[in-house]
């Protein structure tokens, strides 16, 4: 076995790290560690929504629909991915969010791999409380 080779299953491995398969957040001695790129296998149930918009984006991103129906929300427009292989690319400075209109699987590639974009559990809970208070 070569320590610079990793073989896995996206569905199984994604469950271990919020969907992320490759990026700066993997251990430095893991072949999946990268500061150049991040790759995510996202499995989203119907009506799943990103808990808050990404603001001040510093990366470029490519999101490819594997299955389902998935909406990427961008300032002033939404992009609906509905056929396998539909994709959208956005660059630095483009705020974004997303919504799974149907159960969906998407592959996301972002570059470079930089820390600071994960929504903490506490932030998710605060947002949910705000939504309940406004309902």
C-alpha positions as CSV (number, residue, x, y, z in Angstrom):
1,X,0.0,0.0,0.0
2,X,1.3,3.4,-1.0
3,X,0.6,6.1,1.7
4,X,0.0,8.6,-1.1
5,X,-2.9,6.7,-2.5
6,X,-6.4,6.6,-1.1
7,X,-9.3,4.5,-2.4
8,X,-12.8,5.1,-1.1
9,X,-16.5,5.5,-1.7
10,X,-17.8,9.1,-2.0
11,X,-21.1,8.2,-0.3
12,X,-19.5,6.5,2.7
13,X,-16.5,8.9,3.1
14,X,-18.7,12.0,2.7
15,X,-20.7,11.0,5.8
16,X,-17.5,11.4,7.9
17,X,-16.8,15.1,7.2
18,X,-20.0,16.9,6.3
19,X,-19.6,15.7,2.7
20,X,-16.1,16.9,2.1
21,X,-13.8,14.4,0.5
22,X,-10.7,16.5,-0.1
23,X,-9.3,19.8,1.2
24,X,-7.3,21.7,3.8
25,X,-9.4,20.1,6.6
26,X,-8.0,16.6,6.1
27,X,-4.9,15.6,8.2
28,X,-1.7,16.7,6.6
29,X,-0.5,13.1,6.1
30,X,-3.7,12.1,4.4
31,X,-3.5,11.9,0.6
32,X,-6.8,13.8,0.6
33,X,-5.3,16.9,2.2
34,X,-5.1,19.8,-0.2
35,X,-4.7,23.5,0.1
36,X,-5.3,23.9,-3.6
37,X,-8.8,22.4,-4.0
38,X,-11.8,21.1,-2.0
39,X,-14.2,18.4,-3.2
40,X,-17.6,17.6,-1.7
41,X,-20.1,14.8,-2.4
42,X,-23.3,16.5,-1.2
43,X,-26.4,14.3,-0.5
44,X,-29.4,16.5,0.2
45,X,-32.9,15.4,1.2
46,X,-35.8,17.3,-0.4
47,X,-36.2,20.8,1.0
48,X,-32.7,20.9,2.4
49,X,-31.4,24.4,2.5
50,X,-28.0,25.9,3.4
51,X,-28.4,27.4,6.8
52,X,-27.1,30.8,5.7
53,X,-25.6,32.5,2.7
54,X,-21.9,32.4,2.1
55,X,-20.8,36.1,2.1
56,X,-17.4,37.4,1.0
57,X,-16.5,34.3,-1.0
58,X,-12.8,34.0,-1.7
59,X,-12.9,30.9,-3.8
60,X,-14.1,29.8,-7.3
61,X,-16.6,27.0,-7.2
62,X,-18.0,24.4,-9.6
63,X,-21.2,22.6,-8.6
64,X,-22.4,19.6,-10.8
65,X,-25.8,17.9,-10.4
66,X,-25.5,14.1,-10.2
67,X,-29.2,13.4,-9.5
68,X,-32.3,15.3,-8.3
69,X,-33.3,18.9,-8.7
70,X,-31.1,21.5,-7.0
71,X,-31.2,25.3,-7.0
72,X,-28.2,27.5,-6.5
73,X,-29.1,31.0,-5.2
74,X,-26.9,33.8,-6.4
75,X,-27.4,37.6,-6.0
76,X,-30.1,38.6,-8.3
77,X,-30.7,35.2,-9.9
78,X,-31.3,31.5,-9.1
79,X,-29.8,28.7,-11.2
80,X,-31.9,25.5,-11.4
81,X,-30.0,22.3,-12.0
82,X,-32.4,19.7,-13.2
83,X,-30.7,17.3,-15.6
84,X,-27.8,15.1,-14.7
85,X,-24.6,16.9,-15.6
86,X,-26.1,20.5,-15.3
87,X,-23.6,22.7,-13.6
88,X,-22.8,26.2,-12.5
89,X,-19.5,28.0,-11.8
90,X,-19.1,31.2,-9.8
91,X,-16.0,33.1,-8.8
92,X,-14.5,35.1,-6.0
93,X,-16.8,37.7,-4.5
94,X,-20.1,35.9,-5.5
95,X,-22.3,35.3,-2.5
96,X,-24.4,32.2,-2.7
97,X,-26.7,29.7,-1.0
98,X,-28.6,26.6,-2.2
99,X,-31.9,24.7,-1.9
100,X,-32.7,21.0,-2.8
101,X,-36.0,21.1,-4.6
102,X,-35.9,17.3,-4.7
103,X,-33.6,14.7,-3.1
104,X,-30.3,15.6,-4.8
105,X,-26.7,14.5,-5.1
106,X,-24.2,17.2,-6.1
107,X,-20.5,17.3,-6.6
108,X,-18.8,20.6,-5.6
109,X,-15.2,21.5,-6.4
110,X,-13.8,24.7,-4.8
111,X,-10.4,26.3,-5.1
112,X,-8.3,27.3,-3.3
113,X,-9.0,25.4,-0.1
114,X,-9.2,27.9,2.7
115,X,-10.7,27.7,6.2
116,X,-13.5,29.8,7.6
117,X,-16.7,29.0,5.7
118,X,-18.2,26.2,7.8
119,X,-21.4,27.1,9.6
120,X,-21.0,26.1,13.3
121,X,-23.7,24.1,15.0
122,X,-24.4,27.1,17.3
123,X,-24.9,29.4,14.2
124,X,-27.3,26.9,12.8
125,X,-29.3,26.7,16.0
126,X,-29.4,30.5,16.3
127,X,-30.7,30.8,12.7
128,X,-33.4,28.2,13.3
129,X,-34.5,30.0,16.5
130,X,-34.8,33.2,14.5
131,X,-36.8,31.5,11.8
132,X,-39.2,30.1,14.4
133,X,-39.6,33.5,16.0
134,X,-40.4,35.1,12.7
135,X,-42.9,32.4,11.7
